[in-house]
């Protein structure tokens, strides 16, 4: 009797150590393959409004989400220093106009010198003629005639030199006038750069500097873009980019609206690989207009790459490494290799290796 009890306990122990399995059979149904991507919303035709000079924002005329017109004044910078430059240029232009006019003191002085030189030249010429006549009557010597000729030639050269000097001075004055006019134009043009205006109609998506802030040359003040050109910028890893094609359907979930899905389509695939993000840039467009979108909003996306309506499917958890499954035939369990197709989060499509009636198992 004792041997029977021991034998019974031993059989019970062996039975309890036998592995247990979950069972399933392939099913036929729809399956979808998707590529996951993260990204953000950005305006396509956008630009950064940038400061060209240092200064304080004296007045801000817009707020975020405002619609602006072409040439509309958006920000006004303190331009007191530039106004000083304009005033200096105006003063310089006034003096340059005086110096370049016919009544210029410098030119009037040169004219007086020219007139005096001309009078002296004429006097010396008369003296030379008189001495030449006297020489014919032997009233003066040859030396006297030569001295008179030298005096005349000297006064003639002086007269010609003064005339050339007058022309050079007049040209210089005119050049200075042109330069000061250009300086004033540049100063006035620079003055307008302290007024930051919209380049074309658009929407104010972001403002980086507020009224009273000090900005430096090159600082970004605001982002302006076309409100009708919102795009979705996606980052797709290099292992999945070959599956992505233009026109594919995309399901979008905004980080600001969890559990709400929007539809979009792939509009552009950029060929350049971004080393920093280790991904490819893909662009998508919403199928319908979504009001209240904020530029820079982060999002998650699933790009639908493949769908099938009648696929043979088995649960993902029943597939082992190497695409192998355990198939139960009676009391016997064999390992069978399968060829897989579409892989989703829960299901795997079986192309070859299983029949629809096969029973697959996995150890609990």
Secondary structure, 3 states (H helix, E strand, C coil): CHHHHHHHHHHHHHHHHCCCEEEEECEEEEEEEEEEEEEEEEECCEEEEECCCCEEEEEECCCCCCEECCCCEEEEECCHHHHHHHHHHHHHHHHHHHHHCCCCHHHHHHHHHHHHHHHHHHHHHHHHHHHHHHHHCCCCCHHHHHHHHHHHHHHHHHHHHHHHHHHHHHHHHHHHHHHHHHHHHHHHHHHHCCEEECCCCEEEEEECCCCCCEECCCCEEEEEECCCCEEEEEEEECCCHHHCCCCCEEEEEECCCCCCCEEEEEEEEEEEEECCCCEEEEEEEECCCCCCCCCCCEEEEEEEEEEEEEEEEEEHHHCECCCEEEEEECCEEEEEECEEEEECCCEEEEEECCCCCCEEEEEC
